[in-house]
Amino acid sequence: MLNYSSAPTLQYLLLSLLLLACGWNKAACSLGDGRRIWQQPKPDPITKDQSFLHDTFPSGFLWGSGTSAFQTEGAWDQEGKGPSIWDHFTHSTVSNKLATETADVASDSYTRWDKDVEALEYLGVRSYYLSLSWPRLFPDGNAKGRPNTAAVEHYSRLIERLLEKRIEPIVTLHHWDLPQVLQERYGGWKNDTLVGLFEEYAAFCFNTFGSRVRYWLTMHNPYLVAVQGYGTGVHAPGETGGSAGFLIVAHNLIRAHAKAWHTYNTHFRPAQKGKVSIVLGSHWVEPQRGQATAANVELCQQSIEAALGWFANPIFGDGDYPVSLKMKHGALLPTFSPEEKLWVRTTADFFALSFGPNNLRLGRGLVQYGQTLTPDLRRVLGWIKLEYGDPKVLVTEGGWFSEASVGKEDTVAIYLMKRFINQVLQAIKFDGVQVFGYSAWSLVDGFEWNYGFTVRRGLFYIDFSQPNRTRTPKTSAQYYRRVVTDNGFRSDETSRVIKGRFPCEFHWGIADSTLQVHFYPFSPQFTDNHVYSWNLTGDGSLRPVPGVKMQTRRAQCTDYLAIRGHLRLFASTGASHYRFALNWSLILPQGDLSNVNTEALRYYRCVLYELKKLNLEAVVILYYPTHRAPHLGLPGPLQASGGWLNYSTVEAFQEYAALCYQQLGSWVPYWITVNEPNRLIDVYSTWKEKHRAAHNLLLAHAKAFRLYEKEHSGQQRALVSLALHADWAKPANPFLDSHTAAAQRFLLFELGRFLDPLLGTRYEEKHNKVDYPEEMKAYLEESARVIGLPGSPLPGFTETEREELRGTLSFIALNHFTTRLVSPYLHTQGNFQQKQPPDHGCVILSDPTWPSSSLGQALVPKGLRKILNWVSQRYGRALPIIVAASGVDDQAPVEDKLRQHFLRSYLQEALKARQLDGVNLQGFYVWKLQDRHAPQFGLFTSTHHQSKAKASIAVYREIITRGGFPEDNTTQTCRFSAPCSVCAWMFKNKAMLFFAGCLLITALMLAALVIFVVITRRNQTRVRGRGANRRRRREGVPVCSCPPVKC
């Protein structure tokens, strides 16, 4: 039974009144509103700064790092230390789930504590989260006895040194290492005797170190102590008592904390003026499919209450367990008396939060009914504010883990750290959460509980096989040091908006894949040769007239409803250029001229003709790979004979190109021979096949270019290129030269592999060298040597091929969508035998702080500017560059906000590249016109969804109308020297002119007929008059022949 003073009785009465008031007027009560976090709209990732906030933390923000005694101290049986339950657990066979290592030496921080302080100085932090070892201070667990002097001196030295370095010690009394003697004598935390023993231990620590410590934490994450230690047995002491066991343990831990807090509050706070709290851990969940129905929200609330709320509600809430826990566990859940509720409630001076892998792992068991477990620290902090009345919060443990094999180059840890810290910043700035400190966990590598040394969480690397235990900063330590120095995240100057316009001749385009051919005209009158009679039987029906048939005519271009409808959509966007692809396998099913599909050619001709009528420009792709087996977009016979691994396909492509130039060239101002050959080669499984396919694709392009140059350029005057997939590559780890080299190598394999043989580089004599990049050739030779291949798989060019390749681009076409994080792939004989790595030797990652689409495409607008500059710097500014495809998937059926953001931000970067960097950028094509099925990349919904215009079209049209982003937001006026405005009008209205001509001819013919009739009748009258005179003479009638009168 606990002993209470008389003072809390008055507090109990006040609390009762408060709870009664809250019961009568819930709107006035600020506690228990955590459910609102799921009912509120989630932060919009495309709203400025919501995905990643460039800003600083409040002045005086408490940056820190931390360790726990058992994980790092070592010296497990030295200088009087007694065994802890974890010492016993690791030395015994209590759990078969534990790694085989022990923490006998661990990081040796008991001896090398000064090196830990030096590590803190390196980081520049202002606080150090450390724990005291109860069995080191009191080997028998009894704080009424004599303490271990060596332990007291050790912790005093450490605290003094920290204060000398102006580092705030944040001290935890109990971080899981309970004295083993208390486990054996009392059964550990199952026995409420430990509540009193812990209070005595806490009082000793307050009295001994309290004058130098401002922040105390009674215990660390009691949820894991209870569930893992006494429920599942994964942690020490390894008991598997299930819920009956861990519910009692949790109850005693809460009471022990409360008693320690009251002890400090009564006896030590007046003099020491410190603060006391308890570290509580949590996971986070989102509702099923993001649907915040009342039922889904309630399930999410229950999930958080089952871990965080279990301990937080008695301390920060109403003094009792959440109702959901009572309903779940029933009579197994211990109860607080009314007096105990008052006594436990508000026993924390701030909210201390642990957010890391341990709670998130256990959170999997608390996820149900389709909920999503997610590491969203911002949302956890927002929930705490709403649920517990906006307390001040200290994040005492934030971080993740890396596999031990990662070593010092912990790249992924950097991005997780970046994400967590930025989520804290957003919680402060946008949600008003009062977070006053953050501790990156942990300072040094240590013993990771049931995972032993198989995983690492330290900012500083330790080689546990070396006796000196040297602390070496990992790249995550370098990153954290930068964040601490900047007190957050510096604003990105390159992200500022600029004003300006693109030139009048700029290509405002839309890009599509292979154009679907629909042969059927929209009216049956051109295919049905019957003559019909209407309402012959009085029923209003049409019936064919028996035996009467008419001759049909071939469909005209204007008859194809699909073409007119498709181009009507395109014209409504305001774009001036349309990029689409021909279907090689449709035009030449056999891959040669033995079978030419003239109807398909005619259909494409109609498309081009109708575009011309609309005064729109066409960019036509000859070969658009499908990237799918079995044919890859090739005619079947060509693929069957080896496809791009066979040189015969190069010759077949030249023949195909010649046909297209001849049949369609009069209407095509821009040709692209092959779309994304650098993506096509990814379908090949071996290095040798990849390089052979790339080699032949280059030769095919060159032959098609030379053919056009020789036979058609003089008359048709089109420009010819190929289009490359061109995502920007950023070093995944900015602190490692190997990552910088990998990013450069990735670009050379992606772009240089195709552009260098065609253009050379600006660093060499003009077009003097036609070959693959030297860095690429050297890397492949070295890789082949390392993995035991006989030689480089890269083919060579003959002198004839070099001459044919040289300068075969009229412009540079790049398809850009996103930015990749690139890290090097470690080549070894072993991992090569398991799986052949990519030929560029790079691993692709993504930054979780980047906003991304439903398909996982990251939106990184400045990557477009980066890739344009890289190409411009390597190949010069002589050739124009066109962004031949760029877009993002958006699942919104009409209000596609993500795509609107994409268009504005990416075109901003395009303008910067042109206006600020001098890149010769001449066009930007949005991918793509219309969805095929569900909402994705299209500016219009699919035909199944009535081809509705999405909101992004208005954004794109507005940018086109203004010519970019002008200061005055006025419409861009461009004057083009039209060859003949009258001719253009006549071309546009030729049907009307033809009809008018017919009317004129008809009128002339009618007039001629009238004149003919009049003259004929007059002549007939004269003839009749002469005949009458002759008859009179014959009949003797005198005729007076009067002589002419002379004047």
ChimeraX attribute file (.defattr): number of C-alpha atoms within 10 A of each C-alpha:
attribute: neighborCount
match mode: 1-to-1
recipient: residues
	/A:1	6
	/A:2	10
	/A:3	6
	/A:4	13
	/A:5	7
	/A:6	8
	/A:7	8
	/A:8	14
	/A:9	14
	/A:10	11
	/A:11	14
	/A:12	18
	/A:13	13
	/A:14	13
	/A:15	17
	/A:16	15
	/A:17	12
	/A:18	14
	/A:19	15
	/A:20	12
	/A:21	13
	/A:22	15
	/A:23	12
	/A:24	11
	/A:25	10
	/A:26	14
	/A:27	10
	/A:28	10
	/A:29	15
	/A:30	15
	/A:31	20
	/A:32	19
	/A:33	17
	/A:34	21
	/A:35	19
	/A:36	16
	/A:37	21
	/A:38	23
	/A:39	13
	/A:40	9
	/A:41	9
	/A:42	10
	/A:43	12
	/A:44	13
	/A:45	16
	/A:46	19
	/A:47	13
	/A:48	11
	/A:49	13
	/A:50	17
	/A:51	20
	/A:52	21
	/A:53	20
	/A:54	16
	/A:55	18
	/A:56	18
	/A:57	22
	/A:58	15
	/A:59	8
	/A:60	10
	/A:61	17
	/A:62	23
	/A:63	26
	/A:64	29
	/A:65	28
	/A:66	25
	/A:67	25
	/A:68	24
	/A:69	21
	/A:70	28
	/A:71	25
	/A:72	24
	/A:73	23
	/A:74	21
	/A:75	20
	/A:76	22
	/A:77	14
	/A:78	12
	/A:79	12
	/A:80	18
	/A:81	21
	/A:82	23
	/A:83	21
	/A:84	28
	/A:85	25
	/A:86	24
	/A:87	22
	/A:88	16
	/A:89	20
	/A:90	23
	/A:91	14
	/A:92	11
	/A:93	12
	/A:94	17
	/A:95	17
	/A:96	12
	/A:97	13
	/A:98	19
	/A:99	15
	/A:100	15
	/A:101	16
	/A:102	22
	/A:103	24
	/A:104	20
	/A:105	22
	/A:106	25
	/A:107	30
	/A:108	22
	/A:109	22
	/A:110	21
	/A:111	13
	/A:112	16
	/A:113	19
	/A:114	15
	/A:115	14
	/A:116	21
	/A:117	18
	/A:118	14
	/A:119	21
	/A:120	22
	/A:121	16
	/A:122	13
	/A:123	24
	/A:124	18
	/A:125	24
	/A:126	23
	/A:127	22
	/A:128	26
	/A:129	24
	/A:130	22
	/A:131	26
	/A:132	20
	/A:133	26
	/A:134	30
	/A:135	26
	/A:136	28
	/A:137	28
	/A:138	23
	/A:139	23
	/A:140	20
	/A:141	25
	/A:142	19
	/A:143	20
	/A:144	12
	/A:145	10
	/A:146	11
	/A:147	20
	/A:148	17
	/A:149	13
	/A:150	15
	/A:151	21
	/A:152	17
	/A:153	12
	/A:154	15
	/A:155	19
	/A:156	15
	/A:157	14
	/A:158	18
	/A:159	22
	/A:160	15
	/A:161	16
	/A:162	21
	/A:163	16
	/A:164	10
	/A:165	14
	/A:166	13
	/A:167	22
	/A:168	22
	/A:169	25
	/A:170	22
	/A:171	25
	/A:172	25
	/A:173	23
	/A:174	23
	/A:175	24
	/A:176	25
	/A:177	25
	/A:178	23
	/A:179	27
	/A:180	23
	/A:181	19
	/A:182	22
	/A:183	18
	/A:184	10
	/A:185	9
	/A:186	13
	/A:187	15
	/A:188	20
	/A:189	25
	/A:190	20
	/A:191	15
	/A:192	20
	/A:193	16
	/A:194	21
	/A:195	21
	/A:196	16
	/A:197	17
	/A:198	25
	/A:199	23
	/A:200	19
	/A:201	21
	/A:202	26
	/A:203	20
	/A:204	16
	/A:205	20
	/A:206	23
	/A:207	14
	/A:208	13
	/A:209	15
	/A:210	21
	/A:211	13
	/A:212	16
	/A:213	19
	/A:214	17
	/A:215	19
	/A:216	25
	/A:217	25
	/A:218	26
	/A:219	22
	/A:220	25
	/A:221	25
	/A:222	26
	/A:223	25
	/A:224	22
	/A:225	25
	/A:226	28
	/A:227	25
	/A:228	21
	/A:229	25
	/A:230	29
	/A:231	22
	/A:232	17
	/A:233	21
	/A:234	23
	/A:235	27
	/A:236	26
	/A:237	27
	/A:238	22
	/A:239	20
	/A:240	18
	/A:241	15
	/A:242	15
	/A:243	17
	/A:244	16
	/A:245	20
	/A:246	26
	/A:247	23
	/A:248	20
	/A:249	26
	/A:250	24
	/A:251	24
	/A:252	21
	/A:253	25
	/A:254	21
	/A:255	25
	/A:256	25
	/A:257	26
	/A:258	26
	/A:259	25
	/A:260	26
	/A:261	28
	/A:262	20
	/A:263	17
	/A:264	24
	/A:265	17
	/A:266	10
	/A:267	13
	/A:268	18
	/A:269	18
	/A:270	10
	/A:271	9
	/A:272	17
	/A:273	14
	/A:274	19
	/A:275	18
	/A:276	25
	/A:277	25
	/A:278	29
	/A:279	25
	/A:280	26
	/A:281	26
	/A:282	26
	/A:283	26
	/A:284	27
	/A:285	26
	/A:286	23
	/A:287	23
	/A:288	17
	/A:289	10
	/A:290	14
	/A:291	14
	/A:292	20
	/A:293	13
	/A:294	12
	/A:295	11
	/A:296	21
	/A:297	24
	/A:298	15
	/A:299	23
	/A:300	26
	/A:301	23
	/A:302	21
	/A:303	25
	/A:304	21
	/A:305	21
	/A:306	20
	/A:307	24
	/A:308	23
	/A:309	27
	/A:310	24
	/A:311	27
	/A:312	28
	/A:313	22
	/A:314	26
	/A:315	28
	/A:316	24
	/A:317	21
	/A:318	22
	/A:319	24
	/A:320	24
	/A:321	24
	/A:322	20
	/A:323	11
	/A:324	18
	/A:325	17
	/A:326	15
	/A:327	10
	/A:328	12
	/A:329	13
	/A:330	10
	/A:331	10
	/A:332	13
	/A:333	19
	/A:334	17
	/A:335	14
	/A:336	17
	/A:337	11
	/A:338	12
	/A:339	15
	/A:340	19
	/A:341	20
	/A:342	25
	/A:343	23
	/A:344	26
	/A:345	20
	/A:346	20
	/A:347	23
	/A:348	23
	/A:349	18
	/A:350	21
	/A:351	25
	/A:352	25
	/A:353	25
	/A:354	24
	/A:355	25
	/A:356	20
	/A:357	16
	/A:358	16
	/A:359	20
	/A:360	19
	/A:361	12
	/A:362	17
	/A:363	20
	/A:364	16
	/A:365	9
	/A:366	21
	/A:367	20
	/A:368	16
	/A:369	10
	/A:370	12
	/A:371	22
	/A:372	17
	/A:373	18
	/A:374	13
	/A:375	19
	/A:376	17
	/A:377	26
	/A:378	22
	/A:379	23
	/A:380	23
	/A:381	24
	/A:382	22
	/A:383	24
	/A:384	26
	/A:385	26
	/A:386	19
	/A:387	23
	/A:388	21
	/A:389	17
	/A:390	19
	/A:391	19
	/A:392	16
	/A:393	20
	/A:394	20
	/A:395	26
	/A:396	27
	/A:397	25
	/A:398	22
	/A:399	23
	/A:400	21
	/A:401	19
	/A:402	17
	/A:403	12
	/A:404	16
	/A:405	11
	/A:406	12
	/A:407	15
	/A:408	18
	/A:409	18
	/A:410	24
	/A:411	22
	/A:412	20
	/A:413	22
	/A:414	24
	/A:415	19
	/A:416	20
	/A:417	19
	/A:418	22
	/A:419	23
	/A:420	23
	/A:421	24
	/A:422	25
	/A:423	23
	/A:424	27
	/A:425	25
	/A:426	25
	/A:427	21
	/A:428	19
	/A:429	16
	/A:430	15
	/A:431	15
	/A:432	14
	/A:433	23
	/A:434	20
	/A:435	24
	/A:436	19
	/A:437	21
	/A:438	24
	/A:439	25
	/A:440	27
	/A:441	26
	/A:442	23
	/A:443	29
	/A:444	27
	/A:445	26
	/A:446	31
	/A:447	27
	/A:448	19
	/A:449	20
	/A:450	21
	/A:451	15
	/A:452	19
	/A:453	21
	/A:454	15
	/A:455	18
	/A:456	26
	/A:457	24
	/A:458	29
	/A:459	31
	/A:460	24
	/A:461	26
	/A:462	23
	/A:463	15
	/A:464	17
	/A:465	7
	/A:466	8
	/A:467	10
	/A:468	12
	/A:469	19
	/A:470	16
	/A:471	21
	/A:472	15
	/A:473	20
	/A:474	23
	/A:475	23
	/A:476	25
	/A:477	25
	/A:478	18
	/A:479	22
	/A:480	25
	/A:481	18
	/A:482	15
	/A:483	19
	/A:484	21
	/A:485	14
	/A:486	13
	/A:487	18
	/A:488	21
	/A:489	20
	/A:490	12
	/A:491	12
	/A:492	10
	/A:493	7
	/A:494	10
	/A:495	12
	/A:496	10
	/A:497	12
	/A:498	16
	/A:499	14
	/A:500	17
	/A:501	19
	/A:502	23
	/A:503	14
	/A:504	14
	/A:505	11
	/A:506	17
	/A:507	22
	/A:508	23
	/A:509	29
	/A:510	26
	/A:511	24
	/A:512	20
	/A:513	18
	/A:514	20
	/A:515	14
	/A:516	13
	/A:517	17
	/A:518	12
	/A:519	15
	/A:520	13
	/A:521	19
	/A:522	13
	/A:523	12
	/A:524	11
	/A:525	13
	/A:526	15
	/A:527	14
	/A:528	13
	/A:529	15
	/A:530	16
	/A:531	15
	/A:532	15
	/A:533	12
	/A:534	13
	/A:535	11
	/A:536	11
	/A:537	10
	/A:538	7
	/A:539	8
	/A:540	10
	/A:541	11
	/A:542	13
	/A:543	14
	/A:544	13
	/A:545	12
	/A:546	9
	/A:547	7
	/A:548	10
	/A:549	13
	/A:550	9
	/A:551	9
	/A:552	13
	/A:553	11
	/A:554	9
	/A:555	17
	/A:556	12
	/A:557	19
	/A:558	15
	/A:559	16
	/A:560	19
	/A:561	15
	/A:562	18
	/A:563	23
	/A:564	17
	/A:565	11
	/A:566	14
	/A:567	17
	/A:568	13
	/A:569	17
	/A:570	22
	/A:571	16
	/A:572	12
	/A:573	23
	/A:574	20
	/A:575	21
	/A:576	21
	/A:577	24
	/A:578	26
	/A:579	26
	/A:580	21
	/A:581	24
	/A:582	21
	/A:583	25
	/A:584	23
	/A:585	19
	/A:586	19
	/A:587	22
	/A:588	21
	/A:589	19
	/A:590	17
	/A:591	23
	/A:592	18
	/A:593	14
	/A:594	9
	/A:595	11
	/A:596	17
	/A:597	14
	/A:598	13
	/A:599	13
	/A:600	18
	/A:601	20
	/A:602	16
	/A:603	18
	/A:604	23
	/A:605	19
	/A:606	20
	/A:607	24
	/A:608	25
	/A:609	20
	/A:610	18
	/A:611	23
	/A:612	15
	/A:613	13
	/A:614	14
	/A:615	14
	/A:616	19
	/A:617	20
	/A:618	22
	/A:619	24
	/A:620	27
	/A:621	25
	/A:622	24
	/A:623	24
	/A:624	23
	/A:625	22
	/A:626	16
	/A:627	17
	/A:628	10
	/A:629	9
	/A:630	11
	/A:631	17
	/A:632	17
	/A:633	19
	/A:634	26
	/A:635	21
	/A:636	17
	/A:637	16
	/A:638	21
	/A:639	19
	/A:640	11
	/A:641	12
	/A:642	12
	/A:643	20
	/A:644	24
	/A:645	21
	/A:646	15
	/A:647	17
	/A:648	15
	/A:649	23
	/A:650	22
	/A:651	17
	/A:652	16
	/A:653	25
	/A:654	22
	/A:655	17
	/A:656	21
	/A:657	23
	/A:658	17
	/A:659	17
	/A:660	18
	/A:661	22
	/A:662	13
	/A:663	15
	/A:664	17
	/A:665	23
	/A:666	16
	/A:667	21
	/A:668	20
	/A:669	15
	/A:670	21
	/A:671	23
	/A:672	26
	/A:673	27
	/A:674	22
	/A:675	25
	/A:676	21
	/A:677	23
	/A:678	21
	/A:679	16
	/A:680	21
	/A:681	21
	/A:682	17
	/A:683	13
	/A:684	15
	/A:685	11
	/A:686	15
	/A:687	20
	/A:688	15
	/A:689	18
	/A:690	21
	/A:691	19
	/A:692	21
	/A:693	23
	/A:694	23
	/A:695	22
	/A:696	21
	/A:697	25
	/A:698	23
	/A:699	23
	/A:700	24
	/A:701	26
	/A:702	27
	/A:703	23
	/A:704	25
	/A:705	27
	/A:706	17
	/A:707	17
	/A:708	24
	/A:709	17
	/A:710	9
	/A:711	13
	/A:712	17
	/A:713	17
	/A:714	10
	/A:715	9
	/A:716	17
	/A:717	15
	/A:718	20
	/A:719	18
	/A:720	26
	/A:721	22
	/A:722	28
	/A:723	22
	/A:724	24
	/A:725	21
	/A:726	25
	/A:727	20
	/A:728	25
	/A:729	24
	/A:730	24
	/A:731	22
	/A:732	26
	/A:733	22
	/A:734	15
	/A:735	16
	/A:736	14
	/A:737	11
	/A:738	14
	/A:739	23
	/A:740	20
	/A:741	15
	/A:742	24
	/A:743	25
	/A:744	18
	/A:745	23
	/A:746	26
	/A:747	20
	/A:748	20
	/A:749	19
	/A:750	21
	/A:751	19
	/A:752	25
	/A:753	21
	/A:754	22
	/A:755	26
	/A:756	23
	/A:757	24
	/A:758	26
	/A:759	24
	/A:760	23
	/A:761	23
	/A:762	14
	/A:763	10
	/A:764	10
	/A:765	9
	/A:766	11
	/A:767	16
	/A:768	11
	/A:769	17
	/A:770	22
	/A:771	21
	/A:772	23
	/A:773	21
	/A:774	11
	/A:775	14
	/A:776	18
	/A:777	18
	/A:778	12
	/A:779	16
	/A:780	19
	/A:781	17
	/A:782	14
	/A:783	19
	/A:784	17
	/A:785	13
	/A:786	13
	/A:787	16
	/A:788	12
	/A:789	12
	/A:790	9
	/A:791	12
	/A:792	17
	/A:793	19
	/A:794	19
	/A:795	14
	/A:796	12
	/A:797	16
	/A:798	9
	/A:799	10
	/A:800	8
	/A:801	16
	/A:802	18
	/A:803	15
	/A:804	18
	/A:805	25
	/A:806	19
	/A:807	19
	/A:808	23
	/A:809	20
	/A:810	18
	/A:811	19
	/A:812	22
	/A:813	25
	/A:814	26
	/A:815	24
	/A:816	23
	/A:817	24
	/A:818	21
	/A:819	25
	/A:820	22
	/A:821	19
	/A:822	26
	/A:823	25
	/A:824	20
	/A:825	16
	/A:826	11
	/A:827	15
	/A:828	12
	/A:829	10
	/A:830	9
	/A:831	12
	/A:832	14
	/A:833	10
	/A:834	8
	/A:835	8
	/A:836	14
	/A:837	17
	/A:838	13
	/A:839	21
	/A:840	21
	/A:841	20
	/A:842	20
	/A:843	19
	/A:844	16
	/A:845	16
	/A:846	18
	/A:847	18
	/A:848	15
	/A:849	19
	/A:850	17
	/A:851	19
	/A:852	22
	/A:853	17
	/A:854	11
	/A:855	11
	/A:856	11
	/A:857	18
	/A:858	20
	/A:859	23
	/A:860	19
	/A:861	22
	/A:862	21
	/A:863	22
	/A:864	28
	/A:865	22
	/A:866	19
	/A:867	20
	/A:868	25
	/A:869	20
	/A:870	16
	/A:871	21
	/A:872	24
	/A:873	14
	/A:874	16
	/A:875	20
	/A:876	17
	/A:877	16
	/A:878	11
	/A:879	17
	/A:880	16
	/A:881	21
	/A:882	22
	/A:883	27
	/A:884	29
	/A:885	25
	/A:886	23
	/A:887	25
	/A:888	27
	/A:889	22
	/A:890	23
	/A:891	19
	/A:892	16
	/A:893	18
	/A:894	16
	/A:895	14
	/A:896	21
	/A:897	18
	/A:898	22
	/A:899	29
	/A:900	20
	/A:901	19
	/A:902	21
	/A:903	21
	/A:904	18
	/A:905	19
	/A:906	23
	/A:907	21
	/A:908	23
	/A:909	24
	/A:910	28
	/A:911	24
	/A:912	22
	/A:913	22
	/A:914	18
	/A:915	17
	/A:916	11
	/A:917	14
	/A:918	13
	/A:919	25
	/A:920	19
	/A:921	24
	/A:922	21
	/A:923	21
	/A:924	25
	/A:925	25
	/A:926	25
	/A:927	24
	/A:928	24
	/A:929	26
	/A:930	23
	/A:931	19
	/A:932	15
	/A:933	12
	/A:934	15
	/A:935	21
	/A:936	25
	/A:937	22
	/A:938	30
	/A:939	31
	/A:940	27
	/A:941	24
	/A:942	20
	/A:943	12
	/A:944	11
	/A:945	14
	/A:946	9
	/A:947	17
	/A:948	16
	/A:949	21
	/A:950	22
	/A:951	18
	/A:952	24
	/A:953	22
	/A:954	16
	/A:955	17
	/A:956	22
	/A:957	16
	/A:958	18
	/A:959	23
	/A:960	23
	/A:961	17
	/A:962	18
	/A:963	22
	/A:964	23
	/A:965	22
	/A:966	16
	/A:967	10
	/A:968	9
	/A:969	15
	/A:970	12
	/A:971	14
	/A:972	16
	/A:973	10
	/A:974	9
	/A:975	6
	/A:976	8
	/A:977	6
	/A:978	9
	/A:979	8
	/A:980	9
	/A:981	10
	/A:982	10
	/A:983	12
	/A:984	14
	/A:985	10
	/A:986	14
	/A:987	12
	/A:988	15
	/A:989	12
	/A:990	13
	/A:991	11
	/A:992	11
	/A:993	13
	/A:994	12
	/A:995	11
	/A:996	12
	/A:997	12
	/A:998	12
	/A:999	12
	/A:1000	12
	/A:1001	12
	/A:1002	12
	/A:1003	12
	/A:1004	12
	/A:1005	12
	/A:1006	12
	/A:1007	12
	/A:1008	12
	/A:1009	12
	/A:1010	12
	/A:1011	12
	/A:1012	11
	/A:1013	12
	/A:1014	12
	/A:1015	12
	/A:1016	11
	/A:1017	12
	/A:1018	10
	/A:1019	11
	/A:1020	11
	/A:1021	11
	/A:1022	10
	/A:1023	11
	/A:1024	10
	/A:1025	10
	/A:1026	10
	/A:1027	10
	/A:1028	10
	/A:1029	13
	/A:1030	10
	/A:1031	11
	/A:1032	12
	/A:1033	11
	/A:1034	8
	/A:1035	9
	/A:1036	8
	/A:1037	10
	/A:1038	8
	/A:1039	9
	/A:1040	6
	/A:1041	6
	/A:1042	6
	/A:1043	6
	/A:1044	6
	/A:1045	5
	/A:1046	4
	/A:1047	3
